[in-house]
Amino acid sequence: MILCVCRGVSDRTVRLAVVKGASSVAEIGKRCGGAGTDCGSCRHAIEDILDEAAVVTAPMGCESFSESGRSESRRTESPTP
């Protein structure tokens, strides 16, 4: 779907730019032919895409899990004889 009517930029193009590292509306504008830099009506949609990507890539923040994804609290040491 066309996200930026002024520049004819699709949501797919914006999402691809986000996957490749764009993290702001200004960066999207630079990477996507000026999307979000004219009338501004698409800026909220671009921000929504950026927010979605941030949620998907955000770490879990749960202290009970190590970086490997295994629960630290479930690890037990083997009993000593």
N, C-alpha and C positions, 0 to 999 in steps of 0.2 A: 504494500500500500504506500502511496506517496505521503510522506510525513511532512516534508517542507515543500509547499506548493510554489513558493517564490523561486526556489532553486531546482525543483524537480527531483528531490532526494528521497529515496524510499527508506522505510524503517529497517529494511534488511541491510542497506548500506551503512546506516548509523550503527546497527548492532555489530556489524563486522568491524567497524572502526573501534568500537568499545572492546571487542575481543582482542584487537591488535594493540590496545593500550590507551585509547582516548579515555580521559576521566573527567572531562568538563565540557560544558556547552561550547566554550571557546575552542577547545581542541577538536570537537566534532566539526565546528565551522571550518577549521583549517584543513581537516582531513576529508571533508565531505562537500567540497565545492561551495562552501559558504552557508550550509544549512544552519538555520537559527540566527543568522546575522542580519536579515532584512526586517520584515514586519514583526517578527517575534512570536507569531501565533503558534509555532511548533516548539518553542523552547520548553514548555511544560512537558510535552511528549518526549523530548530528548532527555530532560531531567528524569522522567519516569524510567526510561531505558537505562540511564546511568545508575539510578537507585536499585533497579532490579539486579543489575550486574554486581553491584556492591553487596547486596544481600546474598547472592549466590556464592560469591568468592570470600565472604567474611568467615573468619575462623569460628569454630564452635564456642570457644571461650569457656569450656567446661574443664575445670582443673582436675577432675577425676580421670581424664583421658590423656594419655601421652600422645606424642606426635604420630606414633604408629597407629593410633586409633584404638588401642587396647586399654581396657580399664585398669588403672593403677591399683584400685581397691580390690580387685579380684586376684591379683597376683599373690601367691603364697610361697613362702620359702619351704623347701623340703625339710622335713624333720631330721634332726641330727640323731644318729643312733646312740 
